[in-house]
Amino acid sequence: MKNVVLLGSTGSIGRRALEILSAESNSHFRVTGLAAGENIQLLEQQILKFQPRIVSVANREDADRLHRHFSDMQFFSGASGLEQLIHAADPEVVISAISGTVSLAANLAALQKGVRLCLANKETLVAAGALVQEALNRYDGELIPVDSEHSAVFQCLQGQTRESVSRILLTASGGPFFRRSRAELVNVSLEMALNHPTWTMGRKITIDSATLMNKALELIEAAFLFQIGEDRIGVLIHPQSVVHSMVEFYDGSILAQLGIADMGIPIHYALNYPQRSFLDVESLRMERLGNLEFFAEDSMDVPSLSLARSVLRTGKSAGAVLNAANEEAVEAFIERRISFVEIFSMVEEVLSRSCFHPIRTLQDVTAAIDATRAQCREWLQRKFRS
């Protein structure tokens, strides 16, 4: 049996991962560590069911309270607790499903320990892709993508050489505002932005899907994951969300990965790679699909993808700045402090005012993020003074 640590156990991906692990735990996997934020009630249920040896939570007070209830277990807290969990739980597989950069040090620690990192966290590669690449080159760790789009590309590349790839084609659902002009987005409410037509996700990633920033971050991820230039990564708007991504080869062939909209499939694949085993999910009935539509990326009147391409051309700390600025803007929108279109205004202005520096250490990433958050606060202050 393989020891598994799950970072982000109470989120949507974490819950689905535990369903997969529960179905396979008798013969393949054992959960030795869990990490969660503030949903302590659900975490307690998970602890009772999976009996991990070690748990990490966001707050020290929650860790102390949990330890009183589960005295035979070890508890950590805070960002440092995630890294401590990786070292203490002795995992062979780490599933990273915490959004944001809080798990960055833990993800790097997993790679440095030589374990398999099943990465469902976008920000790690966007903010610190150079550090991840260095860790992969120096240590025996293994990175398997869990995002449905990157998992699709990863699967299409099996048995292929990098030199044979002409381009990667990521697909995007288009979110709830596909084909709306920038002017039509002015009056978008929070409730409208959270009404995704295909996927059920957390609030932040659902907003990112509505702004297409989710796909922008995935474009940056793909460049690092597959070591390919941004000029060879395309994005297609595919409202049906059946084709999860494609790879075009120099001989004119295109391989695509299709499946129902269920994150269990890429999670299961990442856990079991290179083998495939049975997964109890609904079968994709091709004869019932009807039309599959694909539209050019510029059919959505938002700047997110062009910002991502600019970030990749700039390099250095630009990815960390984009990610942090977007996080701050989305949070302000969720708090109803800015409008939907002001998400773009805030991110664009902060990027244009930023100085970018080489990323050599985690401290470099943290410094870029802190400076960006400070700029975002200043942007909001200027908005409310005007």
Secondary structure, DSSP 8 states (H G I E B T S, - for coil): -EEEEEESTTSHHHHHHHHHHHHHTTTTEEEEEEE-SS-HHHHHHHHHHH--SEEEES-HHHHHHHHHH-TTSEEEEHHHHHHHHHHHS--SEEEE---SSTTHHHHHHHHHTT-EEEE--SHHHHHHHHHHHHHHHHS--EEEE-SHHHHHHHHHTTT--GGGEEEEEEEE--GGGTT--TGGGTT--HHHHT--SS----HHHHHHHHHTHHHHHHHHHHHHHTT--GGGEEEEE-TT--EEEEEEETTS-EEEEE--S-THHHHHHHHHTTS----------GGG------EEGGGS--SHHHHHHHHHHH-TTHHHHHHHHHHHHHHHHHTTSS-HHHHHHHHHHHHHH-------SHHHHHHHHHHHHHHHHHHHHHHHH-
